[in-house]
Amino acid sequence: MKKLFHVILISFLSIPLFVSDGKGSTGITAGIEYWGTNINRGEYVFNGNGVFFPFISYNIFDTGLSVTVEGEISDGYISYGSKTCRDDQSTNFCIAYLNKFGLITLGVESVYVRTWENNYSCFENCISFTFEDIFLSPILVFGHDYHLSSDAGTKGKDFYVQFGISHSFDLIEDIIALDLGAIGRYYNVSSWDENLSGISDIDLSVGLSLIHGAVEYSTEFHYIIVPSKDFYYGYKENKDKHRFYASFGASYSF
């Protein structure tokens, strides 16, 4: 795992030496983020192990459109009978649109998740409404998953709803910011014959970001409450209602 980390980190830090003028004028951002534990909609992923998210994103001529390619790389292994694989590792291809209309910031996103070693590839689509000019900037998100595997019987019926609030404090204007957030998710799963539904998680977070020229560093701590028994389980099978993880990241805008 240390060797993998060194390869990714050296590759990322080498990028600015070759193509950047330090002004972020091209609309391209590249970076990497690490989560100590991957928790997605209340469930452990990668057997609860850490995961790297290297990415590169392009904002298309300030139109609100962007395209992103992101990897999910983990050292967590899962066994399927006699086969052992790095479960759910994937490459994610995303196209998104974000723009403000009056009081509402509208976001639309479609992500193709291509898993490497299993049949969990899918499309994740969502639409979001953010009220940035209202106190605590409430956000409402509606999402839909479509699984591509023939094993997912009712594969077009998974959906989720999220509602969150957040606030950012400038500790040093335009340099260091403290971000507080809270978001709750209702998740309905009908694929894979699981038939799970309920409030999958309530995510309370605190984050710190630092901008230095074209480089942004960030770290976050998340406290996850899993109130619905449908989502207690995970690959660890420990049925814990209280879960935690921290993340660290850096990005460079060309």
N, C-alpha and C positions, 0 to 999 in steps of 0.2 A: 504494500500500500504506500509506503514511503517513496518508493521508486516512481510509482504512478503520480503521486503528488508533485515530486520534483520535476517530472517531465512536463506536466500541465503548467506548473508555475513558471518554469523557464520559458516555455513557449509563449505564455501570456506576456511576461515582462519583456520579451524580445520584440514584440510587435511595434511599439512606438519608435524603436531605433531605425526602422526601415521605411515607414510610410507616413508618419505623422508630422504635421507642421505645428501641432500643439494648440490649434485654434478650434478644433471641432467643426470645421467648415464643410466636411464632406457628408455629414449625416450618418456616419458609421460609428458604432460603438461596439467594442469588444471587451469581454470581461470573464470573470469566473466567480462563482459563489460556492461556499461549502456549508452544508447543514450537518450538525453533529448527529442528528437523528431525522430521518425523513418520515413525517407524519402528514398524510394526505386525507383530508375529510374525515379526521378522527381515527384513521387506521395507520398502523405501521407499514412502511414499505421497505424493501431491502432488508427484511428481518430486523429492523430497527437500527441498522448500521448507518454510518455516515454516507453522504453522497456529494459528489462534485457536479456543478452545473456550469460548464463552459459555454459561452454563447457569443454570437455576433449578430448585430442588428443594424438595419438600414432604414432610416426615416426618409421617405421619398419626397424630396423637394418641398418640405414643410406643408404637405397636403393633408397631414393627419394620418396618412397611410404608412405602415411600417411592415417590414418582413424580418423574421428572426429565425435563426437556426440555433438550437440548444441541445446539448447532450445531457444525459443523466448517467453518471458513472459511479458505481458503488462496488465495494468489496464484500457486500453481503451475499452469501450463497444460500440457495434454497434447493431442497431435494424434491424431485418428482419421481417417486419410485426408485428405480436404479440410476436415474439421471440427476446430476447435480449441475446447476447453472446459476449464473448471476441474474436472478429473477428481476424482470421489469426494467432492466437497463434499456435505454431508448435514445433515439434521435427525434427531436420534436421540431416540426416545421410549422411556423405560425405566420398568419397574416392578420393584421389588426388595423382598426380605424378608430381615431380618437379626436373629437372636436367639441367645442363648446357652442351651445345654442341657448342664448339667454341665460337663465339660471342653471341649466342642466348641461353637464358634460357627458356626452354620449360616447360609449365605447362598444365596439363590436369586434369579436375575436373568433377565429377558427384555427384550431391546432390539430395537425395530423401527428399522432404519436405512433412512431414505428418502433416496436419492441424488437430486441435482437434475438432472444433465445426462447420465446414462447409465442403464443397466439393471442396476446392481449392488445394488439394494435387497434387503434380506435380514432375517431374524430371527437374532439371536445369543442363545443361551440357555446358562446355566451354573449349576452348583451348586458351592459351595465349603465346605470344612471347615477351620476354623482352630483351632489348639490354643494359645490365648493364654497359658495358665498353665504351658506347658512352655517350657523354655529356647529362645530364638530364635523362638518363636511360629510353628512350621511351618504352612504352608497348602497344601492340595491342592485343585485346581480341575479340574472336568470340564466341557468346553464343546462345543456343537454349533451349527453354522451351517446355516441353511436358506435358500438363494437363491430368490428369487421369479421371476427371469427364466426364460423358456422356453428360453433358450440354454444354461442350466446343466443339462447332461444328467443327471448323477447328483447333483442338487442337494441331496439330503437326507443325503449321506454325509460331509460335512466335519466333522471333530472335532479337538479339541485337549485336551491334558492339561498342567497346570502344577504345578510344585512349587517352593515358595519358603520363605525364612526372612527374618526381620527383627528389628531391635532398635532401641529408641528410648531416647535419653539426654536427661534434663532438664538443660539448661544453666542455665536459670532456671525454677524450678518453676512450671508452669501458664502460662508465658509463652513461653520459647524452648526448642525441642527439636531435637536432631540425630537423624536417622533413617537407618539403614543397612539395605540390603536386597539380596537375591540371589534370582533366580527363573529357572528353566529351563522351556522350553516344547517339547513334542512336538506337531507339527502335521501333520495329514493332509488333503490337498486333493484331492478327486476331481472337483469341478465344473469347468466350462470346459475339460474335456479336458486339465487340467494334470498330474494324477497326481503330485503332490509329497508327500513325506513325509520326516520326520526331525526332528531337534532344530533347530527354526527359529531359536532364539536363547537365549543366556544373558545375562541383564540384571543388571548390578551397579550399584547406585545409592547415592547419598548425598544427603540432603535436609536442609533447614533450614526450620523453621516458626516464625512469631512470631504470637502472639495478643495483640491490643490491644482490649479490650472485646469488641464484637461483630464485629470485623474480624480475619480471619486472612490472613497473607501467607505464601507458601511459594515455595521454589525447590529444584530438584533437578538433579543431573547424572547422566547415565546412560552407562555404557560397555557396548556391546552386542557380544557375540561371536557370530558366525554360523558354527557348526561344520559344518553340512550343505550340501553343494554345491547341493542343490535350492533353497536360499534365498539363495545368493550374489547372484543377480541382483536387479534392481529396475529402475525406469525409467531409472536412470543407467547400467545395464549395466556397472558398474565392478568387479563381482565382489570386493568388499572384505569381508574377514572381520571387520574391526574397525570399529565404527561408534559415533558419539558424538552426544549431543544434550543440551541443557539446557532446562529449563522454568521458567516463572515464573507465579505466580498470586496472585489475591486473591479473597476471598469475604466476604460480609456476611450475618450471621444476624439476621433480623428478630424 
